[in-house]
Amino acid sequence: MTTTVPGPDGRPRCGWCGTVPAFFPYHDNEWGFPVADDRRLFEKLCLESFQSGLSWRTILDKRENFRSAFDGFDFHKIAAYGDADVARLLADAGIVRHRGKIEAAINNAARAVALIEEAGSLAAYVWGFEPPARDLAAPQSQTTSAASVALSKDLKKRGWKFVGPTTIYAFMQAMGLINDHATGCVMRAEAARARAAFRKPV
């Protein structure tokens, strides 16, 4: 979707914001801006996994509940979750109660701890898959890419779950590994400036 809609200030935003008013602040303050914080990156990987088969509105509405239920997405704590935690989460009406996705989040937390021991940080690992500008398609014209396929494949090889290429592409869009704001969106230039000033983790 490359069309735009007027934002609260009358300036154009990506068309998908027009679906729900709550999308505007998320779009303006988070989506497409580069992130190097390991916990935020892990949170987004989890939330994108939970979104699979659902709408982002459902997940965004429940995001604070997810943060509370999953210890602020502290992956060191989540990696130590046991059967009692799974039961607690399955009983929590404030989140998406899907056993497979809950168990995947716990599994992925353990995989994140192992990955950080190897790569130094989740951020350094993830940003190693940032696609070069020459490989980028027109904004919002695809749902997977060569980079998302490569990252998905490598995560799966490391034992991660619910990290398919489409899920990973949405993660890359949101975390600023690509600037996928619509060409006419006022935030495209803002995201580009943030990316230009961003120090890529190594």
N, C-alpha and C positions, 0 to 999 in steps of 0.2 A: 504494500500500500504506500504510494508516494504522494497521495493527495494530502492537503493540509486543512485544518479547521481553525477558526479564530479561538485564541486562548482567552482567559479571563481579562487580559489587558488589551484584547483586540488584535494582537499580533499572531501570525500563523504558527501552528504547532502541528506535529505529525498527526495524520488523520485518525489514528487509533485512539488518541486522547479523547475524541468526541464521544466515545462510547459511554464513559463514566466520568463525572466531574473529578473523582478522586485520582484519576490518572494524571491530571495536569501537574500537581506538585511532584509526583513520582517522576514524571517525564522531565520536568524542568530542573530537578535537583539531584537526580540519581542516574537515570537511564542514559547510557552512552558516555558517562564520565569515568575516567580511568581510576581503578581501585587497586591498591597494593597491600591492603590489610588482609592478613590471612583469614581472620575470623569472618570478615564480610564476604570474602570469596567463598569460603566454605558454606556460609549461610545461603548464598545465592545458588550454589550448586545443589544444596538440599532443597531449597524452595522450587527451583526449576524441576527437580525430580518429582516433587510432590505435585507440581502443576500438570505433569503428564496426563493427558486425557481430560483435563479440567481447564478452566479459564484463569488467566492471571488475576482477574478481579477477585475470584474466590480466594486465591492465595494472599493477595495484597490485603484483603479485608481481615484475614486471619494472621497476618504476619506477626503482630505483637503477641498473639497467643502462642504461635510457634516459638518465638524467642523465649517466652516464659517457660514453656514446656520442655524446651531443649537447652536449658541452662545458657541462654544467650548464644547458642551455637559454639560454645567452647568445646572444640572437638576432642581435647584431652579428656574432658569429663564424659562426653558422649561415648567415647571409645570404651569406657569402663561400664556402660550400661549393661544390665542383665535382664533376666526374665521379668523381674518385678517392674522394671522401667518400661518394658514393652507393654505389660499389662496396664500400667498407669497411662501410657500414651494412647492405648487403644480405648481407654475409658474417657479420654479427654475430648469432649464435644467441641472444644474451641479450635481443634486442628483437624486435618484430614486423617481420618482413622482407617488407614490402609496398612495392614500388617506388612506387606511386602516393602512398601516405601519406608515405613518406620524402621524395619530391620535393615534396609539398605542404608539409611542415614547412619545407623550405628556402625554398620560394616564400613561405610565410607569414612567415618571419623577415624577408625583404626588405620585405614589405608592412608589417610591424610597425615597422621602422626608418622607413619613409616616413610612416606614420601618426603616429609620435611627433614627427617634424619638424613636422607640421601641428597636432596636438592638445596637444603638450607632454609627454604621457605616455600609455602604453597604459591606465593606470588611469583617468585623467580621461576618456578616450574611452569605455571600457567602462561606467563608473559613470554615464555620461550616459544609459544605457539602463535604469537601475534602474526597475522598474515601481512606480507608486504603490500604496499599500496597498489602495486601492479596487478595483484590478484583479486582486488575488491570488485564486486559487482555493483550495479546501480543500487542506491539505497532501497532497502526493504523489497528487493526483487527476488530473494531466495530464502529458503528456510534451513539450508545446510550449505557448507562450503568445504573446500579441500582442507582448510585449517580445522574446522569443527570435526570433520571425519578423522583427521589425524589425532587430535586431542582425545576424542571419544575412544578411538582404538587403543591409544596408549593407556588411558585410564582403565579401560576394561582389562587390558593385559595385566595391570597392577591389581586387579581384583575389585575395582569399583563397580557399583551397580546402578541401574537407572540413569545412565549417562550416555544415551544415544546421541547421534550427530545433530538431531534437531534440538534436543535439550541443550546440548553444548553450544549450538549456534545462538540460541536465545541468551545463554549465559554470557557469551562473548559480546553480544550486542549490549547487554545491560551493564557489563563491567568495563566497557570502554575499550576493549581490545580491537573493536572496529567502531567507526563513527557511522551509524546506520540511520541517523536522523534524516528525514526527507529533505530533498534539496531546498525546498522553500521554507523549511522550518527554521524559526528564529534561533532555536537552540543548537542547530548544526554548527554554526560558527563558534558558539560558546564551548561546545564539546571539542571542537578542533583546537581552540586555544588551550583548553585544559590538557589535551593530549600532547600538544607541543611543549607545554611546561612540565610535563610528567617525567619523572626520572624512572626509567624502566628498571625494575628490581633485577639484580643479578646474584 
